[in-house]
Amino acid sequence: MAKIIVFTDLHIVPEGERIIGLDPYEKLAKGIDHANRLNADADRIVCTGDLTNWGDPHSYRRLKEILDRSAIPATLLLGNHDNRGEFLSVFDDAKTDRAGFVQSSLDIDGWRLIFLDTLNAPPYDFPEAYSGYLCDDRLSWLDAELAGAPDRVAVFMHHPPHDIGFPGMDAIKLKNGDVFYEVVERHGKVRHIVAGHVHRTISGSHRGIPFSIFKSPCHQMPLDFVNVDPASSVEEPSAYGILLLTPHGVLSHSEDYEISTTDFQSDVAALGVGGLRA
């Protein structure tokens, strides 16, 4: 069984900046420290995009500072707040496909993990670039990766490839999600899809394939099914996802690490103290 930690929508900003009064750097650092302490057995951290808020080199260097503290290797994806060129100038060891997109795959414990680049840029013209897109080059790469994959595949991407129930976010999902699903369904191997972008913990299935979306380490999207503003943000506990990949499927967990009692429960177990009650 493989364990994958998922951080999404990190939104690291230059030193001194805040988002709705919150420090994304401090929030993520706490999450990485928590994962190091309690999930050091994880096989990989996957960060599913919006690594920075402005796509600037300084913020990418600040992100690198945090990830250098991680005991768990990390794979980074791009989101609509990122800049592909600036990212690669700092993370120059990041894997790319032949066309230069930040896409790669990893085989682990009978699973293939496929990491997609859904950044709809350049040009970095907003609001158009807020939505996601997979061009023919990226779709062809995905098709080839699926053709050579084992029968269990998990796909990681920033933009959800379908509606998730928030009008503002549904307006800036993956623009060609139907084409993405046509490629996926052609092979019948994808068992789970993991996305970001929404800043909310959401799970379900679409066209028969389960999916998971997780909250951000920083600011969250309010649970509002009528709001058309994709920039709405509220302060709620920071979180990361935990995926357990088994021979039979995927177990998806969300850890609100700022309010987690896992440390306390682990200490109690270590002392041999029983009788915990719900």
N, C-alpha and C positions, 0 to 999 in steps of 0.2 A: 504493500500500500504506500502510495506517495502522498506527501503533505505539501500543499502549495499555499503560501500566504499571499493574499491579494490586497494591495494598497491601490486606491484610485483617487484621481482628482486631488493631487497634492498641492497644487497652486503655490509653489514656493515663490516668494517675492524678494526683491532686494532688501538688504538689512535696513531695519527701521520702518518698513511698510507693514500695514496690517490689512486684513480683509474683514469687514464688519467688526473691527476691533480685535480680531484674533490674529495670532502669529502663526502662520502655516509652518514655518521652520521649527518652532518649539513643539507644535502639535505632532508633526511627523517624527521628530527626534524621540518623543515619548513613546510613539508607536513602535519604532525600531527597537528601542530599549526593551519594551515589553515583549516583542517577538523574540529578541535575543535571550531574554530571561526565561520565557515560558514555552517557546516553540522553536528552540534552537535545533531540534531534530527535523525541521522542515527541509524539504529538498530544494525549494526555490521561493524567492519573493518575486511576484509579478506586479509591476506598477502599470495600470492600464490607462495611462494617458493623463493629459493636463498636468504634466510634471511641474510646470511653472505657470505663473499667471500671465507673464508678458513675453515669454519666449526669448529672454535675454541671457547672454552668456554668464553674467554675474549670478543669476538665480540658478542656472544649471550647475555652476561651481559650488554654490551653497548646498544644492541637492547632493552632489557628489561627496561633500564633506560628511553628510549624514549617512549615506549608504556605505561609505568606507568604514563606518563603525559596525556594520551589520556582519554577524557571523554566518549569514545565509546569503548565497549568491543571488543576484537580482537580474531580472530581465525587464527592460523598460520599453513601453509602448508610447506612441505619440497621440495627443488629443488636439482639439481645436485651439487651445491656448498655447500650443507649442510651435516652435520653429525648427524645421528639420535640419537646416544648415547649421544653426547655432547649437542645436543639440549635439550634432555630430562633431562640431568643433571642440566640445568639452568631453563628450563620451566617445572618443575616437576609436574605441574598441568595440562599439556596438555593432551587432551583425546587421547587414543589409542584404537585400536580394540583388540580382544583377542589374536591375534598373535603378538602384540607389534608394529604394524604399526601406524603411526600418522594419523589415519582416524577417522572421526566422522560425525554426521549429526545434523541438527538443523531444527525444524519445526517452521515456522513463517508465519502468515497471509495467511494460505492456501497453502504455499509452503514448500517443503523440500529442504534444502540446504545440499548437500553431498560434503564432503571434502576428497579428495583422496591423498594418499601418493604414488607418482610416482618415488621416489628416487630408482635408480637401484644399490643399494648397501646395505650391504657389499657384496663382497669386494669393497673397494674404489679405484678401478683400472681405471686409465684414459688412453685413452679416452672413454673406454667402459662405465664408469659410468656417462658420460655426457648425454647419452641418457636416456629416461625414460622407466619404465617397470612396469606392474601390474602382479604379480605372481598369481597363482591359489587361494591362501588364500585371497588376496586383491580383486580379481574378484568375489569370492564367497560372500565376505562381501558386495560388491556393489550390487550383484544380490539380496541378502536378503533385503538390504536397499530399493531398488527399488520396491520389491514385496510388502512391507508394506507401501509404500509412497502414499501420495495423488496424484492427477492427474497432479500436477504442480511441477516439480523438476528442480533445477539448480545444475549443477555439477561444482565444482571448482577443478583445478588440476594445476600442474606446467607445465608439458610437453604437448604441443598440440598433440592431437591424430591423426593428419592428416597433410599433407603438407600445408605450408602457403605461398610458393612462393619464399623463400630465400634458395638457395641450401645448404649453410652451416648449416643453422638451421634445414632444413628438414632432414639432415643426422643424427641429434641427437634428433629427436622428440620421442614420445612414440613408442617404438619398436613394440608393439603388439596392435596398434590402431584398427586394423580390429576386433580383439577379443573383445576389449572394446566396439566397436559399436554393435557387435552382442549381447552383454549383454544389452546394452541400448535399442536397437530396440526390444528386446524380450518383454519389458514392455510398451513401447510407452508413457512414462511419462516425459521424459527429454525435457524441453522446451528451455534450454539454457546451453551452456558450456562456462566456463571462464577458460582461461589458462594464463600462463606467458611465461618465458623462452626467448622470442624473443626481448624484449626491443623495442617494436614498437606498435603503436595503429593500430590494424587490426580487421576488422569485416567481417562477411559473413555467409555462411552456408555450412555444409558438410553432405551429406546423408540426407538432409532435416532438419537438426537441426542447428539453429543459434548459432554462437559463438562470443565471444569478447576476445581480447587480448589487454593489455594496456602497455604503456611506463613505464619505470623505474623512480623512484625518482632521480636516479643518471645518468648513461651513457646510450646512446641509440644505437641501431643497425642502421647503415646507410640504407637508402631506396635504395637498390641495388639488382636487381633481378638476377645478374650473380655471385656475390661474393660467393666463397666457404669457406671463413674463418669465422667460427662462433664466433670468438673473436673480430671481427671488432667493434669498438666503436667510437662514436662521441659525442660531447657536444651539446645537445639540451635542451629545457626547460623541467624541471621535471614535472611529471604528476601523477595523480591517476585517477582511474575509479569510476564512480558512476552508480550503477544499481538501477532502480526503478522497483520493482516487483509488477505487477498489477494483477487483476483477469483475464486479457486478454493476458498477455505476459510480456516481459521485455523491458524496455527502457534503453539504454546504452549510457552513456555520458563519456567524457574524460575531465579532468580539468588540464590545464597547469598552475599549481598554482603559479609558479614563475613569470609569466607574466599576471596572471589573473587580470581583471578589476572588478571582482565581488564585491570586497570591495567598490570600487568607486560607482558602480551602486547602491549598497545597501544604501550607505550614501545619494545619491541623492534621492532615493525613500523615505528614512526616512524624508528628508527635504521637501518632497512634490514638488520637482522640476520636471516638465515634459518637453516634447519636445525633448527627446533624439533622435538623428538621426543616422542611420547606416552610 
